[in-house]
Each structure stands twice: as structure tokens, then as C-alpha cells.
Amino acid sequence: MRVLNRLGLALGLLAATVMAHAGPALDGIQEKQATNWHAIIMFLLFVALTMGITYWAAGRTKSTSDFYTAGGGITGFQNGLAIAGDYMSAATLLGLSAMVYGQGYDGYIYMLAFFAGWPIILFLMAERLRNLGRFTFSDITAYRLDQGSVRTMAAISSLTVVCFYLLAQMVGAGQLIKLLFGLEYTVAIFAVGILMMVYVIFGGMVATTWVQIIKACMLLVGGTLVAILAMSRFGFSYSSVVQQATAVHKLGPKLMYPGSLLADPVTAISLGLGLMFGTAGLPHILMRFFTVTNAKEARKSVLYASGFVSYFFNVIFLLGLTGIIIVGQNASFFEGGKIGGKLIGGGNMVAMHLAKAVGGNLLLGFLAAVAFATILAVVSGLALAGASAISHDLYARVIMKGKASETTEIKVSRIAVICLGFIAIVLGILFEKQNIAFMVGLAFGVAAAANFPVLILSMYWKGLTTRGALWGGYGGLVSAVVFVVLSKSVWVDVIGRKAALFPYGQPAIFAMPIAFLLAFIFSKLDGSERAKQEIEAFEDQYVRGQTGFGAATATNKH
């Protein structure tokens, strides 16, 4: 085991060293950036720190409970930071600050849709998740239903969400690092993939959790520092920032009004539903609730995570507004020195340019390293969620029918992580030139339509049967994927057809009702003896969900 640990650490450091010595990006699609040594040195320090944590975690990862849930010994505060770290991706920092820069208040509305999922998790799900589940959310959906078929369905939808989300993160990582570090796209993809595999294979959930915590702290500190330095230029006066931003922005006074996001109400509502309920169905977010000691700590996790995320969203809003004035009026940040033209490095670089404007290359390097660390932490969480679906749900529960040993299950998990890692690397390279924005929408859409309906019904509706769960789960999964494929983002932008067959960009408003309706209809039509037993078993499930009696207990403190 020690030899494996050292080999893993060596691989991780080798990946980081390769990154440090690679040349600048040569892709002609985006303007070539100089190698950012500040960012590379800071990122290497982050890698060295997290490798030390992985080495420490490897010695504490002995059982399946340790590997999947850190032995259930993470505190509410630690888990809240880790959940916030899972949720605050590089896309959040770069994409949403750019959205505020371009569209003003619409960017804030978009953030609110992201945030709205947390009260649902807090009040409806956190406590019952911890009391009913052990390792994955499939434990809850299959609690009183047929283990084999329901776990298979839940694992398929989980893997679908994980793969699409993972692909979006990998392509985003390659493009981002090509811009921020001046490195080759392929080098960035391999570095992310290899480091992700090292963290998860050797450290499991313990290492993944602490990587998330460190990254969340770095992101909060970095974003706050940029916001403070930017606001200091306006005497920390929010009204002054708004006045100056509206004076120079092309939208004028409309900058602070709801606008284009609400132009199409159906898409706006569908987007809101997808982001809100998709959050409550993301496997890597749900998995975090099994890492805490009890239901009380699970509720605390959501409260802390909500606080960190809401604070960060407000920081991003300030970054976007101050960026309008500081970046938008500085010719050196535009291609050809033409104010109002194309930003150097693309539209998503507003936060980075702002960091350079207020803190120089050192702050830019720090924020660039944080952005890469963010992607690394998120893909580690996704890989662990995908591996648990394969090893715990499919292998241990469906194939081996609960007879697999812990050692074998962990070995299958590690093999699954390696497979997922290499699949993510290959797909990341293949999709380099594609617009993968629809992937995140698809991930949230599938989570909202396939995972959330079955999960919430299994916890709250005694009438749910295996037949209803399967129809609801598969119906939501297929309809969400079909609607996205037929929408403009895939049918026109990727496949190249002239017109979209599905007129809206977000599937949730249509796919979610389909899932709930199918689950309800086929549960009601199921008059079998097994269905009657499943309905009667709800009372036992309800008692455990409320009291935690018989729930998995913590085996370790971290």
C-alpha cells in the first residue's frame, strides 16, 4: 500500500512538473497567452499541499465507509465548506462575473436561480438523506423498493449526470488553463485527469473533502481580496459603483433592471427549475450528506454552505459591476486596444483582468491558480460520485447482491476512478473545439428530471412502487436528454441542422412533469403483491427518516 501511495504521489507531482515546463498555447482559436509563472508556482504549491493531504488520507482510508464518506466523521462546518467548494466552480467565478459585466442585473437573477435549490435541500432533504442513506442517494430510492432494478436506474442516471458534468469541466479546464497559464490544452487535460485520479484513488472522500475545503477557502479569500481592492477605488460606495457603471455601460440605466433573461418566460422558468431542482439531484452534492456524523450536522452543512455560496455570489456581482468600469474602460484589456471590442482571452476573462488591474500579476497568478484548483476539486468529487455508482450500486448491490467484500468493493471503486479518468481525458481532447455549454444544462436537466422526482417521492410518498420509480426515473432521463438533443444548442450548433425541433434551451419545465406523472400513474396502476408490501414498508422508512434510528453511524473523525 505504501508503494502504491508513493507511486500515486509521484505521478501527481510528475503531472504538475510537466505542466510547469510545457510551452505556451499554440491554438489559433484564442489569442496566445504568455506562460504565467506566478500562477504555475502558486498552483504547484497547492498541488504539493493536497498531495500531502492525500498521503495522510491514504493511511486513514481502510474501509468502504472511509472511501465513500470519510467514515461519516466530517463536521457540519467542514462539510458546509466542502459542499460550497463543490458548488463554486471556475464557471461560477468566471462565467457569472462575465454575465454581470455583460448583462448587469440579469446575472444576479441567474445566480438566484442557482441559490434557490439550497432551501429545498435544507428543509426537505438533508435530514432524511443522512438518516436513510449510507453511501449514495440510490440507498434512499431503493430503500423499500426492488434493490436491483431501482439501483441500476439510479446508477445510470447518476453516471449520465456525472459524465456530462465531468466533460464540461474537463473542456473548460483545458480552455481555461490554455488562457491563464499559457499551457497546451492537452497538457492541461492530462494534468487535471491524473491529479484527479491520484486524489480519489488513494485518498477517497477524506482527501476529496479536504481538497474542496482548501479550494473553497482560497476561492473565498481570492474573490474577496479582488472585490475589496476594486471597491476601494470607489471609496467602498456601492451607489457610486452603480452610477458609474450605468453611465459607461451600453445598457445604460437598464443595466440594473431585469432584461433579456426574462424575454422568454418559458425558458426562464425552465432554467430556474433546472438549476433549483437540479442542485437537489446532483450525485456529488447529495453524496456529501453521508459524510457527516448525524442529521443535525447534515442540516448545519446546508446552512454553512448556503452562507458561503450566497456570500460568494454577492462578491461575484461586485466583481462584475466594478469590472464594467475598471476593465471595460481600460484599452489594454481589449484586442487591438479598442475599448468595447473583444476582451483579450475571451469574454469570460473579466474577473482575471480585474485581478490584474487591481493587484498586478501576483493577484492574477493567485486567482488563476485558484481557478485551476477549483476545477481539480470539482472533477475529484464527480469522479468519486461516479465510482460509487459503479462499485457500490452496480457491482456490490446489483451484481454481487450485497455479498462483495469491502476490499473488493474498494478495488472496483479505484478501477472505476481510473476508467472514468481516462474517459474524461479522451472526451476532453475530442471535444476541444465543440461548444460544450449545453453539457452543464443537460447535467442539471437530467438531475432535475431523473434523480430529484424519484428521490423526493421515495422519501415523502408512500404510494411509490418499483414500477412507478422505474418509469419515472427512466422517463425523466430519456425526456431530458431528448429535449436537449433536439434543442438549438445541439441540433443546430453541434449537429448542424437548420432549425431546432425543440424550441427551448432548457428541458426541466417539460421533463420534470413527465417524470412525476409517469411515477404517479404507474405506481397507481401497480396492483401487485410486491407493490402492496412496498407501500406498507413506508411506515418503517418514515420512522427511520424522522428519528435516524438504525442509520449508519460515524466510524472516524477527521
VEXTORVO-25626 format. One record per residue (C-alpha): x, y, z; chain; residue in three letters. Coordinates in pm, whole numbers, always signed. Layout:
residues N
[node [X; Y; Z]; A; ala],
...
END
This chain:
residues 558
[node [+0; +0; +0]; A; met],
[node [+287; +239; +83]; A; arg],
[node [+446; +169; -255]; A; val],
[node [+114; +250; -426]; A; leu],
[node [+80; +570; -225]; A; asn],
[node [+428; +686; -321]; A; arg],
[node [+370; +592; -684]; A; leu],
[node [+48; +795; -686]; A; gly],
[node [+214; +1098; -531]; A; leu],
[node [+499; +1071; -780]; A; ala],
[node [+250; +1060; -1071]; A; leu],
[node [+72; +1366; -939]; A; gly],
[node [+392; +1566; -896]; A; leu],
[node [+508; +1450; -1240]; A; leu],
[node [+185; +1586; -1393]; A; ala],
[node [+238; +1920; -1221]; A; ala],
[node [+604; +1932; -1330]; A; thr],
[node [+507; +1859; -1692]; A; val],
[node [+263; +2149; -1671]; A; met],
[node [+529; +2380; -1536]; A; ala],
[node [+769; +2306; -1820]; A; his],
[node [+523; +2298; -2108]; A; ala],
[node [+530; +2576; -2362]; A; gly],
[node [+265; +2837; -2431]; A; pro],
[node [-64; +2754; -2601]; A; ala],
[node [-41; +2730; -2979]; A; leu],
[node [-409; +2702; -3063]; A; asp],
[node [-510; +2973; -3307]; A; gly],
[node [-870; +2998; -3191]; A; ile],
[node [-781; +3213; -2894]; A; gln],
[node [-505; +3465; -2851]; A; glu],
[node [-184; +3301; -2728]; A; lys],
[node [-105; +3395; -2370]; A; gln],
[node [+240; +3423; -2213]; A; ala],
[node [+328; +3149; -1963]; A; thr],
[node [+208; +3277; -1626]; A; asn],
[node [+483; +3170; -1384]; A; trp],
[node [+312; +3331; -1084]; A; his],
[node [+9; +3110; -1145]; A; ala],
[node [+217; +2798; -1208]; A; ile],
[node [+425; +2839; -891]; A; ile],
[node [+112; +2901; -679]; A; met],
[node [-62; +2605; -837]; A; phe],
[node [+241; +2382; -766]; A; leu],
[node [+225; +2490; -401]; A; leu],
[node [-147; +2393; -397]; A; phe],
[node [-66; +2055; -555]; A; val],
[node [+215; +1990; -304]; A; ala],
[node [-20; +2071; -15]; A; leu],
[node [-301; +1850; -148]; A; thr],
[node [-58; +1566; -221]; A; met],
[node [+46; +1579; +144]; A; gly],
[node [-321; +1561; +243]; A; ile],
[node [-373; +1266; +5]; A; thr],
[node [-78; +1085; +163]; A; tyr],
[node [-226; +1150; +509]; A; trp],
[node [-575; +1047; +394]; A; ala],
[node [-448; +724; +234]; A; ala],
[node [-347; +596; +577]; A; gly],
[node [-700; +659; +704]; A; arg],
[node [-888; +506; +411]; A; thr],
[node [-926; +141; +504]; A; lys],
[node [-1298; +59; +469]; A; ser],
[node [-1575; +135; +219]; A; thr],
[node [-1715; +384; +471]; A; ser],
[node [-1382; +568; +478]; A; asp],
[node [-1353; +564; +98]; A; phe],
[node [-1706; +681; +14]; A; tyr],
[node [-1797; +901; +313]; A; thr],
[node [-1476; +969; +512]; A; ala],
[node [-1612; +739; +781]; A; gly],
[node [-1904; +976; +839]; A; gly],
[node [-1679; +1184; +1064]; A; gly],
[node [-1677; +1524; +888]; A; ile],
[node [-1826; +1810; +1092]; A; thr],
[node [-2112; +2028; +969]; A; gly],
[node [-1883; +2329; +924]; A; phe],
[node [-1620; +2131; +732]; A; gln],
[node [-1885; +1969; +515]; A; asn],
[node [-2053; +2304; +452]; A; gly],
[node [-1723; +2443; +322]; A; leu],
[node [-1672; +2130; +110]; A; ala],
[node [-2024; +2150; -37]; A; ile],
[node [-1970; +2517; -115]; A; ala],
[node [-1640; +2415; -277]; A; gly],
[node [-1824; +2157; -490]; A; asp],
[node [-2075; +2422; -596]; A; tyr],
[node [-1842; +2720; -652]; A; met],
[node [-1673; +2609; -972]; A; ser],
[node [-1445; +2805; -1204]; A; ala],
[node [-1750; +2853; -1426]; A; ala],
[node [-1920; +3025; -1131]; A; thr],
[node [-1633; +3268; -1082]; A; leu],
[node [-1555; +3341; -1447]; A; leu],
[node [-1891; +3283; -1617]; A; gly],
[node [-2117; +3467; -1373]; A; leu],
[node [-1883; +3767; -1329]; A; ser],
[node [-1873; +3791; -1710]; A; ala],
[node [-2253; +3769; -1720]; A; met],
[node [-2287; +4060; -1475]; A; val],
[node [-2027; +4252; -1679]; A; tyr],
[node [-2230; +4200; -1998]; A; gly],
[node [-2591; +4191; -1877]; A; gln],
[node [-2591; +4351; -1534]; A; gly],
[node [-2879; +4257; -1306]; A; tyr],
[node [-2969; +3957; -1523]; A; asp],
[node [-2651; +3792; -1397]; A; gly],
[node [-2773; +3832; -1041]; A; tyr],
[node [-3111; +3676; -1127]; A; ile],
[node [-2923; +3381; -1278]; A; tyr],
[node [-2731; +3341; -952]; A; met],
[node [-3054; +3347; -752]; A; leu],
[node [-3181; +3050; -958]; A; ala],
[node [-2863; +2861; -864]; A; phe],
[node [-2908; +2951; -499]; A; phe],
[node [-3278; +2863; -475]; A; ala],
[node [-3204; +2491; -456]; A; gly],
[node [-3045; +2514; -112]; A; trp],
[node [-3363; +2579; +94]; A; pro],
[node [-3518; +2272; -73]; A; ile],
[node [-3222; +2060; +32]; A; ile],
[node [-3222; +2212; +383]; A; leu],
[node [-3592; +2178; +467]; A; phe],
[node [-3695; +1874; +264]; A; leu],
[node [-3392; +1653; +216]; A; met],
[node [-3081; +1697; +434]; A; ala],
[node [-3207; +1519; +746]; A; glu],
[node [-3373; +1229; +568]; A; arg],
[node [-3076; +1184; +334]; A; leu],
[node [-2844; +1135; +630]; A; arg],
[node [-3086; +911; +821]; A; asn],
[node [-3183; +686; +529]; A; leu],
[node [-2869; +666; +318]; A; gly],
[node [-2525; +524; +369]; A; arg],
[node [-2304; +589; +65]; A; phe],
[node [-2514; +707; -234]; A; thr],
[node [-2860; +850; -297]; A; phe],
[node [-2954; +514; -453]; A; ser],
[node [-2962; +382; -95]; A; asp],
[node [-3266; +605; -40]; A; ile],
[node [-3450; +544; -368]; A; thr],
[node [-3408; +168; -329]; A; ala],
[node [-3473; +162; +48]; A; tyr],
[node [-3809; -20; +30]; A; arg],
[node [-3820; -94; -346]; A; leu],
[node [-3659; -364; -560]; A; asp],
[node [-3285; -326; -500]; A; gln],
[node [-3155; -449; -835]; A; gly],
[node [-3372; -261; -1083]; A; ser],
[node [-3403; +67; -887]; A; val],
[node [-3031; +85; -805]; A; arg],
[node [-2949; +18; -1172]; A; thr],
[node [-3180; +300; -1280]; A; met],
[node [-3037; +541; -1019]; A; ala],
[node [-2679; +446; -1111]; A; ala],
[node [-2744; +503; -1484]; A; ile],
[node [-2893; +849; -1424]; A; ser],
[node [-2610; +933; -1179]; A; ser],
[node [-2344; +829; -1429]; A; leu],
[node [-2518; +1029; -1703]; A; thr],
[node [-2510; +1343; -1488]; A; val],
[node [-2150; +1278; -1378]; A; val],
[node [-2022; +1215; -1732]; A; cys],
[node [-2182; +1525; -1883]; A; phe],
[node [-2074; +1744; -1592]; A; tyr],
[node [-1723; +1592; -1598]; A; leu],
[node [-1688; +1653; -1972]; A; leu],
[node [-1795; +2016; -1935]; A; ala],
[node [-1542; +2065; -1653]; A; gln],
[node [-1259; +1897; -1846]; A; met],
[node [-1308; +2100; -2164]; A; val],
[node [-1346; +2412; -1952]; A; gly],
[node [-1023; +2324; -1770]; A; ala],
[node [-829; +2285; -2093]; A; gly],
[node [-952; +2613; -2241]; A; gln],
[node [-910; +2800; -1913]; A; leu],
[node [-556; +2682; -1844]; A; ile],
[node [-457; +2749; -2203]; A; lys],
[node [-559; +3109; -2138]; A; leu],
[node [-449; +3159; -1779]; A; leu],
[node [-125; +2962; -1770]; A; phe],
[node [-23; +2976; -2135]; A; gly],
[node [+0; +2594; -2147]; A; leu],
[node [-102; +2339; -2408]; A; glu],
[node [-469; +2228; -2398]; A; tyr],
[node [-372; +1858; -2397]; A; thr],
[node [-120; +1906; -2115]; A; val],
[node [-388; +2074; -1902]; A; ala],
[node [-637; +1792; -1970]; A; ile],
[node [-384; +1523; -1873]; A; phe],
[node [-276; +1714; -1562]; A; ala],
[node [-635; +1751; -1438]; A; val],
[node [-715; +1387; -1517]; A; gly],
[node [-406; +1239; -1350]; A; ile],
[node [-426; +1457; -1038]; A; leu],
[node [-798; +1378; -1004]; A; met],
[node [-724; +1004; -1018]; A; met],
[node [-447; +1034; -757]; A; val],
[node [-670; +1226; -510]; A; tyr],
[node [-962; +986; -536]; A; val],
[node [-781; +652; -573]; A; ile],
[node [-552; +700; -275]; A; phe],
[node [-734; +946; -51]; A; gly],
[node [-1101; +869; -123]; A; gly],
[node [-1357; +1101; +34]; A; met],
[node [-1117; +1220; +308]; A; val],
[node [-874; +1366; +54]; A; ala],
[node [-1151; +1492; -175]; A; thr],
[node [-1320; +1671; +118]; A; thr],
[node [-1004; +1847; +233]; A; trp],
[node [-909; +1944; -123]; A; val],
[node [-1256; +2101; -151]; A; gln],
[node [-1220; +2282; +183]; A; ile],
[node [-879; +2429; +93]; A; ile],
[node [-1002; +2527; -253]; A; lys],
[node [-1319; +2689; -113]; A; ala],
[node [-1111; +2896; +132]; A; cys],
[node [-873; +3001; -147]; A; met],
[node [-1164; +3098; -370]; A; leu],
[node [-1340; +3296; -97]; A; leu],
[node [-1019; +3475; +2]; A; val],
[node [-914; +3544; -358]; A; gly],
[node [-1255; +3672; -467]; A; gly],
[node [-1293; +3885; -153]; A; thr],
[node [-946; +4037; -196]; A; leu],
[node [-1015; +4136; -558]; A; val],
[node [-1356; +4280; -457]; A; ala],
[node [-1205; +4483; -168]; A; ile],
[node [-927; +4624; -386]; A; leu],
[node [-1175; +4705; -663]; A; ala],
[node [-1430; +4869; -428]; A; met],
[node [-1153; +5073; -260]; A; ser],
[node [-1123; +5267; -584]; A; arg],
[node [-1479; +5391; -532]; A; phe],
[node [-1449; +5465; -161]; A; gly],
[node [-1642; +5139; -89]; A; phe],
[node [-1956; +5315; -213]; A; ser],
[node [-2196; +5074; -384]; A; tyr],
[node [-2411; +5362; -515]; A; ser],
[node [-2102; +5521; -671]; A; ser],
[node [-2017; +5192; -848]; A; val],
[node [-2373; +5158; -982]; A; val],
[node [-2383; +5520; -1103]; A; gln],
[node [-2050; +5495; -1284]; A; gln],
[node [-2128; +5150; -1428]; A; ala],
[node [-2466; +5260; -1569]; A; thr],
[node [-2302; +5574; -1711]; A; ala],
[node [-2048; +5379; -1920]; A; val],
[node [-2233; +5054; -1999]; A; his],
[node [-2412; +5010; -2332]; A; lys],
[node [-2735; +4918; -2149]; A; leu],
[node [-2732; +5246; -1956]; A; gly],
[node [-2995; +5264; -1678]; A; pro],
[node [-3133; +4926; -1794]; A; lys],
[node [-2815; +4765; -1657]; A; leu],
[node [-2983; +4730; -1315]; A; met],
[node [-3322; +4612; -1450]; A; tyr],
[node [-3428; +4255; -1534]; A; pro],
[node [-3398; +4217; -1910]; A; gly],
[node [-3313; +3955; -2168]; A; ser],
[node [-3326; +3658; -1929]; A; leu],
[node [-3698; +3719; -1881]; A; leu],
[node [-3768; +3789; -2250]; A; ala],
[node [-3877; +3426; -2297]; A; asp],
[node [-4074; +3330; -1983]; A; pro],
[node [-4082; +2956; -2064]; A; val],
[node [-3705; +2930; -2098]; A; thr],
[node [-3655; +3149; -1789]; A; ala],
[node [-3885; +2931; -1574]; A; ile],
[node [-3736; +2611; -1716]; A; ser],
[node [-3385; +2735; -1643]; A; leu],
[node [-3487; +2827; -1289]; A; gly],
[node [-3646; +2486; -1230]; A; leu],
[node [-3344; +2306; -1375]; A; gly],
[node [-3094; +2494; -1160]; A; leu],
[node [-3310; +2480; -847]; A; met],
[node [-3414; +2113; -852]; A; phe],
[node [-3103; +2001; -1040]; A; gly],
[node [-2896; +2107; -739]; A; thr],
[node [-3109; +1875; -525]; A; ala],
[node [-3038; +1588; -766]; A; gly],
[node [-2664; +1621; -831]; A; leu],
[node [-2498; +1294; -713]; A; pro],
[node [-2173; +1456; -596]; A; his],
[node [-2367; +1712; -385]; A; ile],
[node [-2605; +1450; -237]; A; leu],
[node [-2313; +1220; -153]; A; met],
[node [-2168; +1483; +80]; A; arg],
[node [-2459; +1442; +324]; A; phe],
[node [-2341; +1091; +412]; A; phe],
[node [-2001; +1222; +530]; A; thr],
[node [-2132; +1389; +847]; A; val],
[node [-2189; +1229; +1186]; A; thr],
[node [-2567; +1272; +1210]; A; asn],
[node [-2876; +1451; +1072]; A; ala],
[node [-2813; +1762; +1284]; A; lys],
[node [-2470; +1803; +1123]; A; glu],
[node [-2631; +1746; +780]; A; ala],
[node [-2864; +2043; +839]; A; arg],
[node [-2570; +2251; +962]; A; lys],
[node [-2383; +2160; +642]; A; ser],
[node [-2654; +2314; +427]; A; val],
[node [-2675; +2627; +643]; A; leu],
[node [-2299; +2684; +624]; A; tyr],
[node [-2290; +2602; +251]; A; ala],
[node [-2580; +2842; +186]; A; ser],
[node [-2398; +3117; +373]; A; gly],
[node [-2070; +3067; +187]; A; phe],
[node [-2238; +3040; -155]; A; val],
[node [-2465; +3343; -105]; A; ser],
[node [-2167; +3550; +15]; A; tyr],
[node [-1963; +3442; -287]; A; phe],
[node [-2244; +3525; -530]; A; phe],
[node [-2257; +3879; -390]; A; asn],
[node [-1879; +3906; -429]; A; val],
[node [-1914; +3796; -792]; A; ile],
[node [-2182; +4060; -851]; A; phe],
[node [-1943; +4328; -723]; A; leu],
[node [-1662; +4189; -942]; A; leu],
[node [-1887; +4214; -1248]; A; gly],
[node [-2001; +4570; -1169]; A; leu],
[node [-1655; +4705; -1088]; A; thr],
[node [-1522; +4522; -1394]; A; gly],
[node [-1753; +4731; -1615]; A; ile],
[node [-1566; +5044; -1503]; A; ile],
[node [-1211; +4923; -1434]; A; ile],
[node [-1175; +4663; -1712]; A; val],
[node [-1432; +4798; -1957]; A; gly],
[node [-1266; +5140; -1973]; A; gln],
[node [-904; +5016; -1999]; A; asn],
[node [-785; +4975; -2357]; A; ala],
[node [-500; +4741; -2255]; A; ser],
[node [-750; +4461; -2182]; A; phe],
[node [-902; +4468; -2532]; A; phe],
[node [-769; +4315; -2853]; A; glu],
[node [-614; +4588; -3065]; A; gly],
[node [-659; +4835; -2779]; A; gly],
[node [-1016; +4907; -2891]; A; lys],
[node [-1245; +4974; -2592]; A; ile],
[node [-1576; +4795; -2633]; A; gly],
[node [-1425; +4537; -2866]; A; gly],
[node [-1328; +4178; -2784]; A; lys],
[node [-1162; +4117; -2447]; A; leu],
[node [-817; +3958; -2461]; A; ile],
[node [-864; +3587; -2389]; A; gly],
[node [-1240; +3597; -2445]; A; gly],
[node [-1549; +3724; -2264]; A; gly],
[node [-1506; +3504; -1956]; A; asn],
[node [-1178; +3670; -1855]; A; met],
[node [-1335; +3974; -1683]; A; val],
[node [-1254; +3855; -1328]; A; ala],
[node [-895; +3775; -1429]; A; met],
[node [-840; +4112; -1597]; A; his],
[node [-990; +4281; -1291]; A; leu],
[node [-747; +4092; -1063]; A; ala],
[node [-455; +4211; -1275]; A; lys],
[node [-584; +4569; -1280]; A; ala],
[node [-618; +4597; -901]; A; val],
[node [-345; +4358; -781]; A; gly],
[node [-97; +4309; -1063]; A; gly],
[node [+46; +3980; -1189]; A; asn],
[node [+74; +3835; -839]; A; leu],
[node [-302; +3855; -771]; A; leu],
[node [-376; +3742; -1127]; A; leu],
[node [-149; +3441; -1071]; A; gly],
[node [-320; +3358; -742]; A; phe],
[node [-670; +3377; -893]; A; leu],
[node [-559; +3172; -1196]; A; ala],
[node [-417; +2903; -966]; A; ala],
[node [-741; +2909; -764]; A; val],
[node [-946; +2866; -1084]; A; ala],
[node [-745; +2557; -1179]; A; phe],
[node [-760; +2421; -824]; A; ala],
[node [-1137; +2472; -838]; A; thr],
[node [-1174; +2257; -1147]; A; ile],
[node [-947; +1993; -996]; A; leu],
[node [-1155; +1973; -679]; A; ala],
[node [-1489; +1960; -864]; A; val],
[node [-1380; +1680; -1100]; A; val],
[node [-1249; +1482; -800]; A; ser],
[node [-1593; +1499; -636]; A; gly],
[node [-1760; +1399; -963]; A; leu],
[node [-1523; +1106; -1014]; A; ala],
[node [-1591; +977; -662]; A; leu],
[node [-1968; +1003; -718]; A; ala],
[node [-1938; +815; -1050]; A; gly],
[node [-1713; +548; -900]; A; ala],
[node [-1952; +492; -608]; A; ser],
[node [-2242; +441; -851]; A; ala],
[node [-2041; +175; -1033]; A; ile],
[node [-1886; -4; -734]; A; ser],
[node [-2144; +35; -457]; A; his],
[node [-2470; +35; -654]; A; asp],
[node [-2399; -175; -963]; A; leu],
[node [-2119; -410; -852]; A; tyr],
[node [-2177; -463; -478]; A; ala],
[node [-2558; -442; -468]; A; arg],
[node [-2681; -549; -813]; A; val],
[node [-2416; -791; -945]; A; ile],
[node [-2291; -937; -614]; A; met],
[node [-2627; -883; -435]; A; lys],
[node [-2462; -745; -120]; A; gly],
[node [-2207; -1028; -87]; A; lys],
[node [-1899; -836; -208]; A; ala],
[node [-1620; -786; +48]; A; ser],
[node [-1516; -433; +141]; A; glu],
[node [-1168; -488; -2]; A; thr],
[node [-1307; -597; -339]; A; thr],
[node [-1557; -311; -347]; A; glu],
[node [-1283; -51; -284]; A; ile],
[node [-1070; -216; -554]; A; lys],
[node [-1360; -190; -802]; A; val],
[node [-1405; +176; -700]; A; ser],
[node [-1043; +253; -774]; A; arg],
[node [-1059; +75; -1111]; A; ile],
[node [-1376; +275; -1185]; A; ala],
[node [-1197; +602; -1100]; A; val],
[node [-913; +514; -1340]; A; ile],
[node [-1163; +429; -1616]; A; cys],
[node [-1363; +748; -1557]; A; leu],
[node [-1041; +949; -1550]; A; gly],
[node [-919; +819; -1885]; A; phe],
[node [-1266; +852; -2040]; A; ile],
[node [-1276; +1215; -1918]; A; ala],
[node [-927; +1282; -2065]; A; ile],
[node [-1015; +1128; -2404]; A; val],
[node [-1353; +1304; -2428]; A; leu],
[node [-1196; +1631; -2314]; A; gly],
[node [-946; +1611; -2601]; A; ile],
[node [-1210; +1503; -2858]; A; leu],
[node [-1450; +1784; -2763]; A; phe],
[node [-1185; +2060; -2756]; A; glu],
[node [-1336; +2253; -3047]; A; lys],
[node [-1702; +2196; -2952]; A; gln],
[node [-1928; +2438; -2769]; A; asn],
[node [-1999; +2231; -2457]; A; ile],
[node [-2213; +2488; -2276]; A; ala],
[node [-2517; +2262; -2324]; A; phe],
[node [-2345; +1988; -2120]; A; met],
[node [-2393; +2172; -1790]; A; val],
[node [-2757; +2243; -1880]; A; gly],
[node [-2802; +1877; -1965]; A; leu],
[node [-2640; +1767; -1637]; A; ala],
[node [-2873; +1989; -1433]; A; phe],
[node [-3170; +1895; -1654]; A; gly],
[node [-3113; +1521; -1605]; A; val],
[node [-3053; +1569; -1231]; A; ala],
[node [-3379; +1767; -1202]; A; ala],
[node [-3586; +1529; -1417]; A; ala],
[node [-3442; +1184; -1341]; A; ala],
[node [-3288; +1200; -992]; A; asn],
[node [-3492; +1455; -800]; A; phe],
[node [-3851; +1330; -871]; A; pro],
[node [-3779; +968; -775]; A; val],
[node [-3569; +1073; -475]; A; leu],
[node [-3828; +1313; -329]; A; ile],
[node [-4119; +1075; -398]; A; leu],
[node [-3938; +784; -234]; A; ser],
[node [-3890; +995; +81]; A; met],
[node [-4237; +1154; +100]; A; tyr],
[node [-4495; +949; -93]; A; trp],
[node [-4590; +610; +47]; A; lys],
[node [-4767; +517; -278]; A; gly],
[node [-4445; +496; -481]; A; leu],
[node [-4374; +144; -612]; A; thr],
[node [-4082; -7; -800]; A; thr],
[node [-4273; +9; -1129]; A; arg],
[node [-4354; +378; -1077]; A; gly],
[node [-3996; +462; -975]; A; ala],
[node [-3853; +294; -1285]; A; leu],
[node [-4096; +463; -1524]; A; trp],
[node [-4045; +799; -1355]; A; gly],
[node [-3665; +771; -1345]; A; gly],
[node [-3611; +643; -1697]; A; tyr],
[node [-3886; +870; -1835]; A; gly],
[node [-3724; +1178; -1683]; A; gly],
[node [-3378; +1072; -1801]; A; leu],
[node [-3479; +998; -2161]; A; val],
[node [-3705; +1303; -2199]; A; ser],
[node [-3439; +1542; -2061]; A; ala],
[node [-3172; +1404; -2297]; A; val],
[node [-3410; +1404; -2598]; A; val],
[node [-3525; +1763; -2536]; A; phe],
[node [-3164; +1885; -2511]; A; val],
[node [-3057; +1694; -2825]; A; val],
[node [-3348; +1843; -3021]; A; leu],
[node [-3281; +2198; -2893]; A; ser],
[node [-3077; +2464; -3074]; A; lys],
[node [-2765; +2405; -2862]; A; ser],
[node [-2722; +2052; -3005]; A; val],
[node [-2948; +2012; -3309]; A; trp],
[node [-2826; +2335; -3472]; A; val],
[node [-2494; +2427; -3305]; A; asp],
[node [-2341; +2077; -3283]; A; val],
[node [-2520; +1860; -3542]; A; ile],
[node [-2551; +2149; -3790]; A; gly],
[node [-2922; +2130; -3881]; A; arg],
[node [-3102; +2447; -3991]; A; lys],
[node [-3372; +2467; -3724]; A; ala],
[node [-3424; +2317; -3379]; A; ala],
[node [-3707; +2065; -3334]; A; leu],
[node [-3748; +2168; -2967]; A; phe],
[node [-3780; +2547; -2936]; A; pro],
[node [-3645; +2591; -2581]; A; tyr],
[node [-3291; +2560; -2448]; A; gly],
[node [-3380; +2409; -2108]; A; gln],
[node [-3567; +2078; -2062]; A; pro],
[node [-3669; +2091; -1693]; A; ala],
[node [-4015; +2251; -1728]; A; ile],
[node [-4121; +1967; -1959]; A; phe],
[node [-3910; +1671; -1843]; A; ala],
[node [-3983; +1710; -1469]; A; met],
[node [-4365; +1686; -1502]; A; pro],
[node [-4320; +1383; -1730]; A; ile],
[node [-4113; +1210; -1460]; A; ala],
[node [-4358; +1290; -1178]; A; phe],
[node [-4660; +1194; -1392]; A; leu],
[node [-4514; +860; -1504]; A; leu],
[node [-4411; +775; -1146]; A; ala],
[node [-4761; +857; -1018]; A; phe],
[node [-4956; +679; -1296]; A; ile],
[node [-4755; +356; -1295]; A; phe],
[node [-4746; +338; -915]; A; ser],
[node [-5124; +373; -904]; A; lys],
[node [-5168; +110; -1177]; A; leu],
[node [-4943; -136; -993]; A; asp],
[node [-5169; -372; -802]; A; gly],
[node [-4915; -650; -748]; A; ser],
[node [-4848; -811; -413]; A; glu],
[node [-4495; -671; -412]; A; arg],
[node [-4634; -318; -462]; A; ala],
[node [-4860; -361; -155]; A; lys],
[node [-4560; -470; +54]; A; gln],
[node [-4359; -170; -68]; A; glu],
[node [-4637; +68; +31]; A; ile],
[node [-4667; -93; +375]; A; glu],
[node [-4286; -67; +423]; A; ala],
[node [-4311; +314; +401]; A; phe],
[node [-4402; +339; +771]; A; glu],
[node [-4070; +187; +879]; A; asp],
[node [-3886; +412; +635]; A; gln],
[node [-4073; +716; +768]; A; tyr],
[node [-3975; +640; +1129]; A; val],
[node [-3609; +599; +1039]; A; arg],
[node [-3616; +911; +820]; A; gly],
[node [-3754; +1114; +1113]; A; gln],
[node [-3556; +967; +1400]; A; thr],
[node [-3239; +827; +1245]; A; gly],
[node [-3295; +503; +1439]; A; phe],
[node [-3081; +237; +1266]; A; gly],
[node [-2896; +490; +1050]; A; ala],
[node [-2527; +446; +969]; A; ala],
[node [-2300; +586; +1239]; A; thr],
[node [-1965; +759; +1209]; A; ala],
[node [-1660; +534; +1218]; A; thr],
[node [-1390; +801; +1203]; A; asn],
[node [-1326; +1163; +1299]; A; lys],
[node [-1140; +1379; +1051]; A; his],
END
